[in-house]
Amino acid sequence: MKSTQSLLGVSWESFQGMSTAEQSACLDDHDTPYHILMSQQFSRERLDALGHLATRIRIISKTREGNHFLKGLLFDRRAMLYFTQPSSRTFLSFSAACQILGLETEEVRDTATSSEVKGETQEDSVRTFSSYFDLIIMRTQLGGLAEKMAWMLSNAERPVPIVNAGSGADQHPTQALLDIYTLQRSFEEQGGIDGKHVVFVGDLARGRTVRSLAYLLTSYDNVKQTFVAPPSLQIGDDIRAMLTERGVEFADAATLDEVVADADAVYMTRIQDEWDTEETTYDLSDFCFGLPQLERLKKTAVVMHPLPRREELSPDIDHDPRAVYWRQMRNGMWVRAALIATIFKCEPEILAYHD
Ligand code: NCD
């Protein structure tokens, strides 16, 4: 696979100086996403195509023959899962997605077992992975590292695509893609995502999944976004500025109870207290979803959560069909398989497959 031509020969300084739109364009390889770093790379058209492909993969994989076909697509490729920040779902669903498409995988999850313990930089580690693998899926504590690595690998001897599986408190684009796929499927019979009201609840200041999804939702028509959080954890000004610039209707609310009855989707999140520098306590009484909120929720609405959850989302509602977070998690596997298939340009072959 040839590297994206647009990042080739671009200096790191000029890449950093570009607008997000210009950066996004650099991450493609001939109109196909190559490095997956940020939500801004995904237009409505791309989101529709990705959802369609995920569904095709899901249906094809229902038969043994279908599975055999899918596994043959990328049996000659290898993927590196470089996850130095804790992960259950993202790691496992990427690993399962690779298995669906036949890619072999390796992993580094604990740098105490790699040469980083000998003082090797993360840059050199990633360059090393690129010698042996054809795709690097990475999650790090450090925002911006995936961008740097993508730039470096586009300009290296052996260019390899990078997928950002969560970078600091900044972005988590593949989570947003599976969230969109879940919304597409949930509202399939209700005119799709257009015109819906999405309510975000919890730690909106540091929750990267919310930031990435807030971007993606701007690709849909008349989607209203409401942000429900304690004042110190409200959504950042950069997201507000982006929504204003795109003419998106948005509002804040002080309690979930104020808005729950009007929501089409409630997106719950946990407090990201791993970012706290001192012991902090949060009063979450107005930011929890349980049976009283379920009672007031529309019959057609859904409750989502990127997981892991804590006390903000009561297991009491797990049995309700509107609680879609377990399905959301499985959707992650299909969307990530679709994404990897897109990076390696297997989409036409999958769409041409007849069961
Ligand atoms: C999220 C993350 O890592 O940002 N988890 C996930 O990927 N499903 C959310 C979280 O950790 O709270």
Residues whose N, C-alpha, C, O or C-beta is under 5 A from the ligand:
A	BS01	NCD	R89 T90 G166 H172 T209 R270 P306 L307 P308
